[in-house]
Amino acid sequence: MGFRCGIVGLPNVGKSTLFNALTETAAAQAANYPFCTIEPNVGNVAVPDDRLQALAAIAGSAKIIETQLAFVDIAGLVRGASKGEGLGNQFLGNIREVDAIVHVLRCFEDGDVTHVEGKVDPIADAETVETELMLSDLESLEKRVPNLTKKGQQGDKEAKAAATVLGRALELLRDGKPARLTPVTDPEEQRLFAQAQLLTAKPVLYVCNVDEANAAEGNAHSARVFAKAAAEGAEAVVVSAAIEAEIATMPAEDRGEFLAELGLSETGLARVIRAGYKLLHLLTFFTVGPKEARAWTVDVGAKAPQAAGAIHSDFERGFIRAETIAFADYVTCKGETGARDAGKLRAEGKEYVVQDGDVLLFRFNV
């Protein structure tokens, strides 16, 4: 499990350029005109994690397998998309399948690149897209909630519960607020709310696309976006799509020096991934052996059997215990044997809450 991000934004904000760079492909055509992306392109990328390399080196692993992140490049939305303007609802539907929305905002001035609204204003751009998503959700719920209410009145308990929680979302949308602000009181409501796949229920990561000169510190435009994200409980990162595109063409050994010259310590991909993991409350654990070292992604708060299930359902069903070593202890003790001898290997049961960086070996019986 990694996570799946839908890249949205107005035309000509750098979405496809960023998608191409992050996935190191040319799968999405990037051009200076609206709707150059006419199909939702999907790119899978390996999530970089230096810890995995270190573990593999200690264990002498023959293979390294990173966890995967999927980017879905969705065509540029325009004002009126919820009513079919531009490429319309065809692309709004693609957003329903993602875990989070990566909202690319133009935070650079360039007279050679046209802006669909005629001026650079990332806050207005964000509001335009959010409005279209809210209108789409509003239209959906105004049809669904009355039907669910009717079924609930006829004795359908699940429909009644769904009508209650989605009714709260409907009221928010009527007030011009996104569905993600809906109060959800218990796990059953969470399940029903998630099943609705509302566009504005998705967590949002704002990507401020700046020019090369502002790639390290951002600019006045990106500062406004960061303030907006903080107010909403969202995440924001500064990325230069132009720099990322250049990095994507370089040999791996040259990238560090290039980044350092620009005052950067990591790629935009790394920043996007870290912000995405924080936004979605995810963590990474590892399995390590002579055949392979592998990273796995689970929700923060996942217990040992759930982590085992991320590998295979049989592991969760027949879970006995998890032999656990913290990443730092694995490195300090130079592997499993050293950690065991030093008393740093622990046998954890079904209630153990997995920690980021844990090296786990599952014992199970099916």
C-alpha positions in Angstrom: 0.0 0.0 0.0 1.2 3.5 -0.9 -1.2 6.2 -1.6 -2.9 7.6 -4.7 -2.9 11.3 -5.4 -5.0 13.1 -7.9 -3.2 16.2 -9.4 -5.7 18.9 -10.0 -5.6 22.6 -10.9 -6.5 25.1 -13.5 -5.0 24.8 -17.0 -1.4 26.1 -17.5 -0.4 26.0 -13.8 2.3 23.3 -14.4 0.3 20.2 -13.6 1.5 18.0 -16.5 5.0 19.4 -16.3 5.1 18.4 -12.6 3.5 15.0 -13.3 6.1 14.2 -16.0 8.9 15.2 -13.7 7.7 13.4 -10.6 7.1 10.2 -12.5 10.2 10.7 -14.7 8.1 10.0 -17.8 6.7 11.9 -20.7 3.4 10.2 -20.4 1.5 13.4 -20.1 1.9 16.0 -22.9 2.8 19.4 -21.5 2.0 22.4 -23.7 1.1 26.0 -23.3 -2.6 25.7 -24.0 -5.6 24.4 -22.0 -6.6 20.7 -22.0 -3.3 19.4 -23.3 -4.1 16.4 -20.9 -7.1 14.7 -22.4 -6.9 11.4 -20.5 -6.2 10.8 -16.8 -2.5 9.7 -16.9 -1.3 7.5 -14.0 2.3 7.2 -12.9 3.6 5.0 -10.2 6.8 6.1 -8.5 8.9 4.4 -5.8 8.9 6.3 -2.5 12.5 7.2 -1.7 13.6 6.2 1.8 17.3 6.2 2.9 16.4 3.9 5.8 15.6 1.1 3.4 19.0 1.3 1.7 20.7 1.2 5.1 18.8 -1.9 6.2 19.4 -3.7 2.9 23.2 -3.0 3.2 23.3 -4.4 6.7 21.3 -7.5 5.8 23.0 -8.1 2.5 19.5 -8.1 0.8 19.6 -9.2 -2.8 16.6 -7.0 -3.7 15.2 -3.7 -2.5 11.5 -3.0 -2.9 10.2 0.4 -2.1 6.6 1.2 -1.4 4.7 2.8 -4.3 3.0 6.1 -4.8 0.5 6.7 -7.7 0.0 10.1 -9.3 -3.1 10.6 -11.4 -2.8 13.7 -13.7 -6.3 14.9 -14.2 -7.1 17.5 -17.0 -7.2 21.1 -16.1 -10.5 22.2 -14.5 -12.1 25.5 -15.4 -14.9 27.6 -14.0 -18.2 25.8 -14.8 -16.6 22.3 -14.9 -19.4 21.0 -12.6 -21.8 22.0 -15.3 -19.8 20.4 -18.1 -17.6 23.4 -19.1 -14.2 22.5 -20.4 -13.9 18.8 -20.1 -16.4 18.7 -17.3 -17.6 15.9 -15.0 -15.7 13.3 -17.0 -12.6 14.3 -15.0 -14.4 15.1 -11.7 -15.2 11.4 -11.6 -11.6 10.5 -11.7 -10.9 12.4 -8.5 -13.3 10.2 -6.6 -10.9 7.2 -6.8 -7.9 9.0 -5.1 -6.8 9.2 -1.5 -5.8 12.8 -1.6 -5.9 15.8 -3.9 -2.6 17.4 -4.9 -3.8 20.9 -5.9 -1.1 22.6 -8.1 -1.2 26.3 -7.9 0.7 28.7 -10.1 2.9 30.9 -7.9 5.2 32.3 -10.7 5.0 35.2 -13.0 5.7 34.5 -16.7 4.3 36.5 -19.6 5.1 33.8 -22.0 2.8 31.3 -20.2 -0.9 32.3 -20.4 -3.2 32.1 -17.4 -6.7 31.0 -18.0 -8.1 33.7 -15.7 -5.7 36.4 -17.0 -3.8 37.0 -13.8 -1.6 35.1 -11.3 -3.6 34.6 -8.1 -3.2 31.2 -6.5 -5.9 31.8 -3.8 -8.5 32.7 -6.4 -7.4 29.6 -8.4 -7.8 27.4 -5.4 -11.2 28.8 -4.7 -12.3 28.3 -8.3 -11.4 24.6 -8.3 -12.8 24.0 -4.8 -16.1 25.7 -5.9 -16.4 23.3 -8.8 -15.8 20.3 -6.6 -18.3 21.6 -4.0 -21.0 22.2 -6.7 -20.4 18.6 -7.9 -20.8 17.2 -4.4 -23.9 19.4 -3.8 -25.6 18.2 -6.9 -24.8 14.6 -5.9 -26.1 14.9 -2.3 -29.2 16.8 -3.2 -30.3 13.7 -5.1 -29.0 11.0 -2.7 -30.0 12.3 0.7 -33.8 12.5 0.0 -33.6 8.9 -1.3 -31.7 7.7 1.7 -34.1 9.5 4.0 -37.0 7.8 2.4 -35.4 4.3 2.7 -34.6 5.1 6.4 -38.2 5.9 7.0 -39.1 2.5 5.6 -36.9 0.7 8.1 -33.5 0.6 6.4 -31.1 1.3 9.3 -28.0 1.8 7.2 -29.8 4.2 4.9 -31.0 6.1 7.9 -27.5 6.4 9.3 -26.1 7.5 5.9 -28.9 10.1 5.5 -27.9 11.5 8.9 -24.2 11.9 8.2 -24.5 12.9 4.5 -27.3 15.4 5.6 -24.7 17.2 7.7 -22.4 17.3 4.7 -25.2 18.7 2.5 -25.8 21.5 4.9 -22.1 22.5 4.9 -22.0 22.4 1.1 -25.1 24.6 0.9 -23.2 27.1 3.1 -20.3 27.0 0.7 -18.1 24.8 2.9 -16.3 21.6 1.8 -17.6 18.2 3.0 -14.3 17.4 4.8 -15.5 19.7 7.6 -18.5 17.3 8.3 -18.5 16.1 11.9 -18.4 12.3 12.0 -19.2 10.7 15.3 -18.3 7.0 15.1 -16.6 4.3 13.0 -19.9 3.4 11.3 -20.5 7.0 10.2 -16.9 7.1 9.0 -17.5 4.1 6.8 -20.7 5.5 5.3 -19.1 8.9 4.8 -16.1 7.4 3.1 -18.4 5.2 0.8 -20.0 8.4 -0.5 -16.6 9.4 -2.2 -17.3 13.1 -2.0 -14.8 15.2 -3.8 -14.4 17.8 -1.1 -14.0 15.2 1.6 -10.6 14.4 0.2 -7.6 15.8 2.2 -5.8 18.5 0.2 -2.1 19.1 -0.4 -1.3 22.4 -2.0 1.7 22.4 -4.3 3.0 25.9 -4.9 4.7 25.9 -8.3 7.3 28.6 -8.2 10.1 29.7 -10.5 13.7 28.5 -10.0 14.8 31.6 -8.1 12.2 31.0 -5.4 12.5 27.2 -5.2 14.2 27.1 -1.8 12.2 29.7 0.2 9.1 30.4 -1.8 7.6 33.8 -2.5 4.8 36.1 -1.6 2.3 34.0 -3.6 3.3 30.7 -1.9 3.2 32.4 1.5 -0.5 33.2 1.0 -1.1 29.5 0.1 0.7 28.3 3.2 -1.5 30.6 5.3 -4.6 29.2 3.6 -3.4 25.6 4.2 -2.7 26.2 7.9 -6.2 27.7 8.3 -7.8 24.6 6.7 -5.7 21.9 8.3 -4.3 21.1 4.9 -0.6 20.7 3.9 1.4 22.8 1.5 4.8 22.5 -0.2 6.9 24.6 -2.5 8.1 22.9 -5.7 9.5 24.2 -9.0 8.1 22.1 -11.7 10.8 23.4 -14.1 13.6 22.3 -11.7 12.0 18.9 -11.2 11.8 18.5 -14.9 15.5 19.1 -15.2 16.3 16.8 -12.3 14.3 14.0 -14.0 16.7 14.0 -17.0 19.9 13.8 -14.9 21.9 10.8 -13.8 21.1 10.0 -10.2 24.7 10.7 -9.1 24.5 14.3 -10.3 21.3 15.3 -8.6 22.6 16.0 -5.2 25.2 18.5 -6.4 22.6 20.2 -8.6 20.1 20.6 -5.7 22.8 21.9 -3.4 23.7 24.6 -6.0 20.1 25.8 -5.8 20.0 25.7 -2.0 17.8 22.6 -1.9 18.4 19.5 0.3 15.9 17.2 -1.4 13.8 16.9 -4.5 10.2 18.1 -4.9 9.1 14.5 -5.0 10.5 13.9 -1.5 8.7 17.0 -0.2 5.4 16.0 -1.8 5.7 12.4 -0.4 6.6 13.5 3.1 3.7 16.1 3.2 1.3 13.4 1.7 2.2 10.9 4.4 1.6 13.5 7.1 -1.7 14.6 5.6 -3.0 11.0 5.3 -1.5 9.9 8.7 0.6 7.1 7.2 3.8 5.5 8.4 6.4 3.0 7.0 7.6 -0.3 8.5 10.1 -2.7 7.0 10.7 -6.4 6.4 14.4 -7.3 6.0 16.1 -10.5 5.0 18.8 -11.9 2.6 16.3 -12.2 -0.3 14.8 -8.7 0.0 14.5 -5.5 2.0 11.0 -4.1 1.6 9.1 -1.0 2.8 5.4 -1.2 3.6 2.9 1.6 4.3 0.1 1.5 6.9 -2.1 4.0 8.8 -0.7 5.6 11.9 -2.2 3.7 14.8 -2.3 0.4 13.0 -1.7 -2.6 15.2 0.6 -5.5 14.5 -2.0 -7.8 12.9 -3.1 -5.0 10.5 0.5 -4.5 9.5 0.8 -8.2 8.9 -2.3 -8.0 6.7 -0.6 -5.4 4.5 1.7 -8.2 3.4 -0.8 -10.9 3.1 -4.3 -11.6 4.5 -3.1 -15.0 5.8 -0.6 -13.2 8.0 -3.3 -11.2 9.7 -5.7 -14.1 10.0 -3.2 -16.4 11.6 -1.2 -13.8 13.5 0.7 -15.0 16.5 3.3 -12.3 17.3 5.6 -9.7 15.6 9.3 -9.8 16.3 10.1 -6.1 16.4 13.3 -4.1 16.2 13.4 -0.3 16.0 15.2 1.1 13.0 17.9 2.8 15.1 18.5 -0.4 17.1 18.8 -2.5 13.9 21.5 -0.1 12.6 23.3 0.3 15.9 23.4 -3.5 16.5 24.3 -4.2 12.8 21.3 -6.5 12.1 18.8 -8.9 13.6 21.4 -11.2 15.4 23.1 -8.2 17.1 19.7 -6.8 18.1 18.6 -10.1 19.6 21.9 -10.5 21.5 21.6 -6.9 22.8 18.0 -7.4 24.0 16.6 -5.0 21.4 14.4 -7.5 19.7 10.9 -7.6 21.2 8.1 -10.1 20.8 4.9 -8.0 20.4 1.3 -9.2 20.4 -2.0 -8.3 18.8 -2.3 -5.0 20.6 1.1 -3.6 19.6 0.8 -0.3 17.8 3.3 -0.2 14.9 5.8 2.6 15.0 7.4 4.4 12.0 10.6 2.6 11.1 9.9 -0.7 12.8 11.6 -3.7 11.4 9.1 -6.5 11.7 9.1 -10.3 11.3 5.7 -11.8 11.6 5.0 -15.2 13.1 1.7 -16.7 12.1 -0.2 -20.0 11.8 -2.9 -20.7 9.2 
